Amino acid sequence: VDMAKDKNAKKAADSFIAFYDEFPKSEVADVALNNAAVYYHQEKEPQKAMDTRLILVTKFPKSKYYNDTISNLGFDYENIADFDSAANYYEQLFSLDKEHKAAKEAIYSAALFRKAMGNSTQAIKNYQAFITTFPDDDRVYDVRLTIAKVLEKHSKWAEAAKVYQSYFGSSEGKTVDQLYF
């Protein structure tokens, strides 16, 4: 009600946290935490938003906001350049709910981060999960080439050759650049 009157999202977020602190066992405690996190994020207070989200996922694993909160934590960690934590949350979201609106980008981003951090084994697993789950995505051909290049970089010649061979088996759906490569 106060938020509707004074349009002060920070005050609303603090009020939701105060409610949670006073009534942590309330049946709407997870709603209060979710709302507080949304308002903190809106007010560009990422640390408070993250802290609030961490309470929600720790205390309310059965909340209807759980998967969205996992997704948002991945995004929050990505924004502060903690790519290992971001990848962990993105992989968790994908394992929880492949149908979630953010699942496709989550597993793709997790693969990119793992590759960039030198964890080629997990990067390839994530890329393969992306290909298997989203076979019609336009990036699938590039992802297959990326897998082959990662294998090649790590001197896994036989595995890289298999991926390259399967890639070149068909020209359907590939760009001119992909075909030329």
C-alpha positions as CSV (number, residue, x, y, z in Angstrom):
1,V,0.0,0.0,0.0
2,D,2.8,2.4,0.9
3,M,4.6,1.5,-2.4
4,A,1.5,2.4,-4.4
5,K,1.3,5.7,-2.6
6,D,4.9,6.9,-2.5
7,K,6.5,4.8,-5.3
8,N,9.5,4.1,-3.0
9,A,10.7,0.7,-4.1
10,K,13.6,0.7,-1.6
11,K,11.3,1.3,1.3
12,A,9.0,-1.4,0.0
13,A,11.9,-3.9,-0.2
14,D,13.0,-3.0,3.3
15,S,9.5,-3.5,4.5
16,F,9.3,-6.9,2.9
17,I,12.5,-7.9,4.6
18,A,11.2,-6.6,7.9
19,F,8.1,-8.7,7.5
20,Y,10.3,-11.8,6.7
21,D,12.5,-11.1,9.8
22,E,9.4,-10.9,12.0
23,F,7.5,-13.8,10.4
24,P,10.0,-16.1,8.9
25,K,7.6,-19.1,9.1
26,S,4.7,-17.3,7.5
27,E,3.1,-19.0,4.5
28,V,3.9,-15.9,2.5
29,A,7.5,-15.4,3.7
30,D,8.8,-16.6,0.3
31,V,6.5,-14.0,-1.4
32,A,8.0,-11.3,0.8
33,L,11.5,-12.3,0.0
34,N,10.8,-12.5,-3.8
35,N,9.2,-9.1,-3.8
36,A,12.1,-7.6,-1.8
37,A,14.6,-9.1,-4.2
38,V,12.7,-7.7,-7.2
39,Y,12.6,-4.2,-5.7
40,Y,16.2,-4.3,-4.6
41,H,17.1,-5.3,-8.2
42,Q,14.9,-2.5,-9.6
43,E,16.6,0.0,-7.3
44,K,20.1,-1.2,-8.5
45,E,21.1,-2.7,-5.2
46,P,22.4,-6.0,-6.5
47,Q,24.1,-7.2,-3.3
48,K,20.8,-6.9,-1.3
49,A,18.9,-8.5,-4.1
50,M,21.4,-11.4,-4.2
51,D,21.4,-11.8,-0.4
52,T,17.6,-11.9,-0.4
53,R,17.5,-14.4,-3.2
54,L,20.0,-16.6,-1.4
55,I,17.8,-16.7,1.7
56,L,14.8,-17.7,-0.5
57,V,16.6,-20.6,-2.2
58,T,18.1,-21.7,1.1
59,K,15.0,-21.5,3.2
60,F,12.2,-22.2,0.7
61,P,13.3,-24.9,-1.8
62,K,9.6,-25.7,-2.6
63,S,8.6,-22.1,-3.3
64,K,7.0,-21.4,-6.6
65,Y,9.7,-18.7,-7.0
66,Y,12.5,-21.1,-6.5
67,N,13.4,-21.8,-10.2
68,D,13.1,-18.1,-11.1
69,T,15.3,-17.2,-8.2
70,I,17.9,-19.7,-9.3
71,S,17.8,-18.1,-12.7
72,N,18.1,-14.6,-11.3
73,L,21.0,-15.6,-9.1
74,G,22.8,-16.9,-12.2
75,F,22.2,-13.6,-13.9
76,D,23.3,-11.6,-10.8
77,Y,26.5,-13.5,-10.5
78,E,27.1,-13.1,-14.3
79,N,26.7,-9.3,-13.8
80,I,29.4,-9.1,-11.1
81,A,31.7,-11.3,-13.3
82,D,31.6,-14.3,-10.9
83,F,31.3,-16.7,-13.9
84,D,31.9,-19.9,-11.9
85,S,28.9,-19.1,-9.6
86,A,26.8,-18.0,-12.6
87,A,27.5,-21.2,-14.4
88,N,26.7,-23.2,-11.3
89,Y,23.3,-21.5,-11.0
90,Y,22.6,-21.8,-14.7
91,E,23.4,-25.5,-14.7
92,Q,21.2,-26.0,-11.6
93,L,18.3,-24.2,-13.4
94,F,18.7,-26.4,-16.4
95,S,18.7,-29.5,-14.4
96,L,15.6,-28.4,-12.4
97,D,13.5,-27.2,-15.3
98,K,14.5,-27.6,-19.0
99,E,11.2,-25.9,-19.9
100,H,11.9,-22.7,-17.9
101,K,11.9,-19.6,-20.0
102,A,15.6,-19.0,-19.2
103,A,16.8,-22.6,-19.5
104,K,18.1,-22.4,-23.0
105,E,20.2,-19.3,-22.5
106,A,21.3,-20.6,-19.1
107,I,22.8,-23.8,-20.3
108,Y,24.4,-22.0,-23.3
109,S,25.9,-19.4,-21.1
110,A,27.1,-22.0,-18.6
111,A,28.9,-23.7,-21.5
112,L,30.5,-20.5,-22.6
113,F,31.7,-19.7,-19.1
114,R,33.0,-23.2,-18.5
115,K,34.9,-23.1,-21.8
116,A,36.4,-19.6,-21.0
117,M,37.4,-20.8,-17.5
118,G,39.2,-23.8,-19.0
119,N,36.8,-26.5,-17.8
120,S,36.5,-28.1,-21.2
121,T,34.9,-31.3,-20.0
122,Q,31.9,-29.5,-18.3
123,A,31.7,-27.0,-21.3
124,I,31.3,-29.9,-23.7
125,K,28.7,-31.6,-21.4
126,N,26.7,-28.3,-21.3
127,Y,27.1,-27.8,-25.1
128,Q,25.8,-31.3,-25.7
129,A,22.9,-30.8,-23.4
130,F,22.1,-27.6,-25.3
131,I,22.2,-29.5,-28.7
132,T,20.1,-32.4,-27.4
133,T,17.5,-30.2,-25.7
134,F,17.3,-27.4,-28.3
135,P,18.1,-29.1,-31.6
136,D,16.3,-26.5,-33.7
137,D,18.2,-23.5,-32.3
138,D,20.2,-21.6,-34.9
139,R,23.4,-21.9,-32.8
140,V,23.5,-25.7,-32.9
141,Y,25.9,-25.9,-35.9
142,D,28.3,-23.4,-34.3
143,V,28.1,-25.2,-31.0
144,R,29.1,-28.5,-32.8
145,L,32.1,-26.7,-34.3
146,T,33.0,-25.3,-30.9
147,I,32.9,-28.8,-29.4
148,A,35.2,-30.1,-32.1
149,K,37.6,-27.1,-31.7
150,V,37.7,-27.7,-27.9
151,L,38.5,-31.4,-28.4
152,E,41.1,-30.5,-31.0
153,K,42.7,-27.9,-28.6
154,H,43.1,-30.6,-26.0
155,S,44.7,-33.1,-28.5
156,K,41.6,-35.4,-28.4
157,W,42.1,-36.0,-32.1
158,A,39.8,-39.0,-32.5
159,E,36.9,-37.4,-30.7
160,A,37.4,-34.2,-32.6
161,A,37.5,-36.1,-35.9
162,K,34.2,-37.8,-35.1
163,V,32.5,-34.5,-34.3
164,Y,33.9,-32.8,-37.5
165,Q,32.8,-35.8,-39.5
166,S,29.3,-35.7,-38.2
167,Y,29.2,-32.0,-38.8
168,F,30.2,-32.2,-42.4
169,G,27.8,-35.0,-43.2
170,S,25.1,-32.6,-44.2
171,S,24.9,-29.1,-45.6
172,E,21.3,-28.5,-44.6
173,G,20.7,-25.5,-42.4
174,K,24.2,-24.3,-42.4
175,T,25.4,-20.8,-43.4
176,V,27.8,-20.2,-46.2
177,D,30.6,-19.5,-43.8
178,Q,29.9,-22.8,-41.9
179,L,29.9,-24.7,-45.2
180,Y,33.1,-23.1,-46.3
181,F,34.8,-23.9,-43.0
